[in-house]
Protein backbone atom coordinates (compact mmCIF):
# COMPACT_ATOMS: atom_id res chain seq x y z
CA UNK A 1 0.00 0.00 0.00
CA UNK A 2 1.14 3.53 -0.75
CA UNK A 3 2.70 5.18 2.29
CA UNK A 4 2.90 2.02 4.41
CA UNK A 5 6.37 2.97 5.66
CA UNK A 6 4.95 5.93 7.55
CA UNK A 7 1.80 4.35 8.93
CA UNK A 8 1.10 2.04 11.80
CA UNK A 9 0.46 -0.94 9.50
CA UNK A 10 4.16 -1.03 8.70
CA UNK A 11 4.20 -3.87 6.15
CA UNK A 12 4.90 -3.75 2.42
CA UNK A 13 2.58 -6.71 1.73
CA UNK A 14 -0.87 -8.09 2.54
CA UNK A 15 -1.06 -11.79 3.52
CA UNK A 16 -3.25 -13.81 1.15
CA UNK A 17 -5.10 -15.26 4.16
CA UNK A 18 -6.36 -11.74 4.91
CA UNK A 19 -7.63 -11.35 1.34
CA UNK A 20 -9.49 -14.68 1.57
CA UNK A 21 -10.99 -13.65 4.92
CA UNK A 22 -12.12 -10.33 3.44
CA UNK A 23 -13.80 -12.15 0.52
CA UNK A 24 -15.59 -14.46 2.96
CA UNK A 25 -16.72 -11.51 5.11
CA UNK A 26 -18.01 -9.67 2.03
CA UNK A 27 -19.99 -12.73 0.88
CA UNK A 28 -21.62 -13.03 4.32
CA UNK A 29 -22.47 -9.32 4.40
CA UNK A 30 -24.16 -9.48 0.99
CA UNK A 31 -26.51 -12.21 2.33
CA UNK A 32 -27.51 -10.36 5.51
CA UNK A 33 -30.84 -8.67 5.97
CA UNK A 34 -31.06 -4.98 6.80
CA UNK A 35 -30.69 -4.04 10.45
CA UNK A 36 -33.48 -1.53 10.91
CA UNK A 37 -33.05 1.32 13.31
CA UNK A 38 -29.44 0.70 14.25
CA UNK A 39 -27.58 4.01 13.94
CA UNK A 40 -24.23 3.54 12.22
CA UNK A 41 -21.54 6.09 11.39
CA UNK A 42 -19.07 5.51 8.59
CA UNK A 43 -16.13 7.86 8.17
CA UNK A 44 -14.40 7.77 4.79
CA UNK A 45 -11.19 9.43 3.69
CA UNK A 46 -11.71 11.57 0.58
CA UNK A 47 -8.49 10.13 -0.85
CA UNK A 48 -9.44 6.50 -0.10
CA UNK A 49 -7.45 4.19 -2.36
CA UNK A 50 -7.66 0.84 -0.57
CA UNK A 51 -11.32 0.04 -1.21
CA UNK A 52 -14.19 0.91 -3.51
CA UNK A 53 -16.13 3.54 -1.56
CA UNK A 54 -19.20 3.56 -3.80
CA UNK A 55 -19.56 -0.23 -3.54
CA UNK A 56 -18.97 -0.25 0.22
CA UNK A 57 -21.29 2.70 0.84
CA UNK A 58 -24.05 1.05 -1.20
CA UNK A 59 -23.71 -2.23 0.69
CA UNK A 60 -23.63 -0.53 4.08
CA UNK A 61 -26.59 1.70 3.17
CA UNK A 62 -28.64 -1.39 2.34
CA UNK A 63 -27.65 -3.15 5.58
CA UNK A 64 -28.02 -0.10 7.78
CA UNK A 65 -30.78 2.22 6.50
CA UNK A 66 -29.95 4.70 9.30
CA UNK A 67 -26.33 4.93 8.08
CA UNK A 68 -24.67 8.30 8.32
CA UNK A 69 -21.49 8.88 6.36
CA UNK A 70 -18.91 11.60 6.56
CA UNK A 71 -15.93 12.13 4.25
CA UNK A 72 -12.73 13.58 5.69
CA UNK A 73 -10.98 15.84 3.19
CA UNK A 74 -7.35 15.02 2.50
CA UNK A 75 -7.46 11.66 4.29
CA UNK A 76 -6.94 8.18 2.88
CA UNK A 77 -7.84 4.71 4.12
CA UNK A 78 -6.60 5.02 7.70
CA UNK A 79 -8.17 8.24 8.99
CA UNK A 80 -6.46 7.97 12.39
CA UNK A 81 -3.00 7.27 10.96
CA UNK A 82 -0.33 9.78 11.99
CA UNK A 83 -2.91 12.01 13.67
CA UNK A 84 -3.70 13.96 10.51
CA UNK A 85 -7.47 13.35 10.57
CA UNK A 86 -7.97 12.49 14.21
CA UNK A 87 -9.41 15.78 15.43
CA UNK A 88 -12.12 16.06 12.76
CA UNK A 89 -12.92 12.33 12.99
CA UNK A 90 -13.37 12.58 16.76
CA UNK A 91 -15.60 15.64 16.33
CA UNK A 92 -17.80 13.70 13.86
CA UNK A 93 -17.92 10.66 16.16
CA UNK A 94 -18.93 12.80 19.14
CA UNK A 95 -21.60 14.59 17.09
CA UNK A 96 -22.95 11.20 16.01
CA UNK A 97 -23.02 9.89 19.58
CA UNK A 98 -24.61 13.08 20.91
CA UNK A 99 -27.38 12.89 18.30
CA UNK A 100 -28.16 9.23 19.02
CA UNK A 101 -27.64 8.73 22.75
Buried (B, 14 or more C-beta within 10 A) or exposed (E): BEEBEEBEBEEEEEEEEEEEEEEEEEEEEEEEEEEEEEEBBBBBBEEBEEEEBEEBBEBBBBBBEBBBBBBBEEBBBBBBBEEBBBEBBEEBEEEBEEEEE
